[in-house]
Amino acid sequence: MSGMNRRGLLAGAGALFLSGCGKVADSAAGRSAFEAAQRLHQGAQRALGGGGLVKEYAPSEISPYFRGNGSVDPQNGDYQAQAAAGFTNWRLQVGGLVERPLSFALEEIRRLPQRTQITRHDCVEGWSAIGQWTGPQLSVLLEAAGLRDGARFIVFRCADNLNGQDYYESVDLDDAFHPQTIVAHALNGEPLPIRNGAPLRMRIERQLGYKHAKYLTGIEAVASLDTIGEGKGGYWEDRSDYQWYAGI
C-alpha cells in the first residue's frame, strides 16, 4: 500500500470512528472497547510504516488558503498585547523531566537549525489543506534540554483558553522525535497568521489536526498524563470521544 493510500485510509477510518462513538463511550464496556480500539489503531498505524516520513508536496500544490480552526484569535491573558507587540516578548518554556530547563525567545527559535516541509493537514472534521511549514525539529529542543529518566510523554501548553480551560496536547516520544515533528513559526514563507497559531505551533505530521497545538507557550516532559487535565492527554480528548492517538 502506498504512503498516500495508507494515510488516506487511516485518516478516513479515524474520522469515521470518532464521528460514531459518542454513545458507545457512555458505558464502562464501551469505554473499554474504545481504549482497545485506540491501541489497535496505534499499533496498526505504526506497523503499516508509521515510522517513515509522510508525503511532502511540491510548492505548486500548496493550498491557496489555509483555514483556521478551533481558536482563531485568543482573547484571554496577555495574548492580544503580545500580538500587538509583534510577539517580541513571547517565550517558549521547555521543562518538566529535563536536565536543563530552557526558555526561548521567538528570535532564538528562528536561529535554531530549521526544517521546511510541505505537508497535508487532515482535520477530523473532514477537510484538508496543504501548507509549507518552517521551524526547528522538536527533537532539537528536547536534546538541548536533555530528557531525564522516566520521561515518556511530551505535553504542549498553549495560550488559548476554551470554556475556562487552557488548551493542551501531548504525544509519546516516538512522535516527539519524528523528523517531521517541528515547532513551526512560519507558514508558506511568512510568519504564522494568528488564525493558524501565531507565533508558534506544533506540526505533528503523523497525527490529525487537533494534535497540532497552536499558540504554543510550553513544552513539558512528563512520566504520565494521568494528572494533567482530565488525564486523557489533550483538551478535546478530555471533553469528547477524540482518541489520544490520532495517527494517520
C-alpha positions in Angstrom: 0.0 0.0 0.0 1.4 3.4 -0.9 2.1 6.1 1.7 -0.7 8.3 0.4 -3.3 5.5 0.2 -2.3 4.4 3.8 -2.6 8.0 5.1 -6.0 8.5 3.4 -7.3 5.1 4.7 -6.2 5.8 8.3 -7.5 9.4 8.2 -10.8 8.3 6.9 -11.1 5.5 9.4 -10.2 7.7 12.3 -12.7 10.4 11.3 -15.4 7.7 10.9 -14.7 6.1 14.2 -14.7 9.5 16.1 -18.0 10.6 14.4 -19.9 7.5 15.6 -18.5 6.6 19.0 -20.3 9.0 21.3 -23.0 6.6 22.6 -20.6 3.7 22.8 -18.3 5.6 25.2 -21.1 6.3 27.6 -20.8 2.8 29.2 -17.9 1.1 31.0 -17.9 -1.6 28.4 -17.9 1.0 25.7 -15.0 2.9 27.2 -13.0 -0.4 27.4 -13.7 -1.1 23.8 -12.9 2.4 22.8 -9.5 2.2 24.6 -8.8 -1.2 22.9 -9.6 0.3 19.5 -7.3 3.2 20.2 -4.4 0.8 21.0 -5.2 -1.2 17.9 -5.2 2.0 15.8 -1.8 3.0 17.1 -0.4 -0.5 16.6 -1.8 -0.7 13.1 -0.5 2.8 12.1 3.0 2.1 13.2 3.0 -1.5 11.8 2.0 0.0 8.4 5.1 2.1 8.3 4.3 4.9 10.7 8.0 5.4 11.5 8.6 6.7 8.0 8.1 10.2 6.6 4.7 11.4 5.5 4.4 12.6 1.9 5.7 16.0 1.2 4.4 18.1 -1.7 5.6 20.5 -4.4 5.3 24.3 -3.9 2.7 24.2 -6.8 0.4 22.1 -4.7 0.2 24.5 -1.7 -3.5 25.3 -1.0 -4.4 28.9 -1.9 -5.9 29.5 1.6 -5.1 27.6 4.8 -8.1 28.0 7.0 -8.0 28.3 10.8 -9.9 26.0 13.1 -10.9 26.0 16.8 -9.3 29.1 18.4 -8.5 31.6 15.7 -7.9 34.8 17.9 -7.4 34.1 21.6 -8.8 36.9 23.8 -7.5 35.6 27.2 -4.4 36.5 29.2 -2.0 38.9 27.5 -2.3 37.3 24.1 -3.7 40.4 22.4 -1.0 42.6 23.9 1.7 40.1 22.7 0.2 40.1 19.2 0.1 43.9 19.1 3.8 44.0 20.1 4.7 41.5 17.3 5.3 38.8 19.8 8.7 40.3 20.7 8.3 39.3 24.3 6.9 35.8 23.7 8.8 33.0 25.5 8.6 29.2 24.9 9.4 27.3 28.1 10.9 23.8 27.9 10.7 22.0 31.3 9.4 19.1 33.3 11.6 16.0 33.4 14.6 17.6 31.8 18.2 18.2 32.9 18.3 21.8 31.8 15.0 23.8 31.7 15.2 26.3 28.8 13.4 29.4 27.8 13.4 30.6 24.2 12.5 34.0 22.7 10.9 33.8 19.2 14.1 35.1 17.6 16.1 32.3 19.3 13.7 29.8 17.9 14.2 31.2 14.4 18.0 31.0 14.8 18.0 27.2 15.6 18.6 24.7 12.7 15.4 24.8 10.6 13.3 22.3 8.7 10.9 23.3 6.0 8.3 20.8 4.8 5.2 21.0 2.6 2.6 18.6 4.1 -1.1 18.0 4.1 -3.1 18.9 7.2 -6.1 16.5 7.8 -8.8 17.7 10.1 -11.1 15.3 11.9 -14.0 17.4 10.7 -13.2 16.1 7.1 -11.3 18.9 5.4 -7.6 19.0 4.3 -5.2 21.7 3.2 -1.5 21.7 2.1 0.9 24.2 3.6 4.6 24.8 3.8 5.8 24.9 7.4 9.2 26.1 8.8 10.7 25.6 12.3 13.2 23.6 14.3 12.6 20.0 14.9 11.1 19.3 18.3 14.0 16.9 18.9 16.5 19.8 18.7 14.8 21.4 21.7 14.4 18.2 23.7 18.0 17.2 23.1 19.2 20.7 24.2 17.2 20.3 27.4 18.2 16.7 28.0 15.3 14.3 28.9 15.6 12.7 32.3 15.0 9.0 33.0 11.3 8.4 33.3 10.1 10.9 30.7 7.6 9.1 28.5 5.4 11.9 27.1 5.7 15.4 25.8 2.9 17.9 26.8 2.3 21.1 24.8 1.0 24.1 26.7 -0.9 26.8 24.8 -2.1 30.4 25.3 -5.6 29.8 24.1 -8.3 29.2 26.7 -11.6 27.5 25.7 -14.5 27.4 28.1 -12.3 28.2 31.0 -9.6 25.6 30.3 -6.2 26.1 28.7 -5.7 24.1 25.5 -3.1 21.4 25.7 -2.0 18.3 23.8 0.6 15.5 24.2 2.5 12.9 22.2 4.7 10.0 23.1 8.5 10.1 22.5 8.2 8.2 19.2 6.2 11.1 17.7 8.2 13.8 19.6 11.4 12.7 18.0 10.0 12.1 14.5 11.9 14.2 12.0 8.7 15.9 10.7 7.6 17.0 14.2 8.5 20.6 14.3 7.8 23.8 16.2 6.6 25.9 13.3 6.9 29.7 13.3 6.2 30.2 9.5 3.5 29.2 7.1 4.2 29.5 3.4 7.3 31.5 4.0 5.6 34.1 6.2 5.2 34.4 10.0 2.3 32.3 11.2 -1.0 34.2 10.9 -2.9 34.5 14.2 -5.7 32.2 12.9 -3.1 29.4 12.3 -1.5 29.7 15.8 1.0 32.6 15.9 3.6 32.9 16.9 4.4 29.2 17.4 2.5 25.9 16.8 3.3 22.3 16.6 3.3 20.3 13.4 3.0 16.6 14.2 2.6 15.3 10.7 1.6 11.8 11.5 -1.4 12.9 13.5 -4.8 14.5 12.8 -5.1 18.3 13.1 -6.3 18.6 16.7 -2.9 17.3 17.9 -1.1 20.2 16.3 -1.2 22.5 19.3 -1.4 26.3 18.4 -0.3 29.4 20.4 2.5 27.4 21.9 3.9 28.6 25.3 5.4 25.5 26.9 6.9 22.0 26.2 6.9 19.7 29.2 8.4 16.3 29.5 6.3 14.0 31.9 6.2 10.4 33.1 2.4 10.2 33.0 -0.6 12.0 31.6 -2.9 10.9 34.5 -2.7 14.1 36.5 -2.8 16.6 33.6 -6.3 18.0 32.7 -8.7 15.1 32.9 -6.0 12.6 32.4 -6.7 11.7 28.7 -3.9 13.6 27.2 -5.5 16.6 25.5 -8.2 19.2 25.6 -10.6 17.5 23.2 -9.7 14.0 24.5 -10.8 15.2 27.9 -14.1 16.5 26.7 -15.2 14.3 23.8 -14.6 10.9 22.2 -11.5 12.0 20.4 -8.7 9.5 20.6 -5.4 10.4 22.2 -3.6 8.6 19.5 -4.8 10.2 16.2 -2.2 8.8 13.9 -2.7 8.8 10.1 
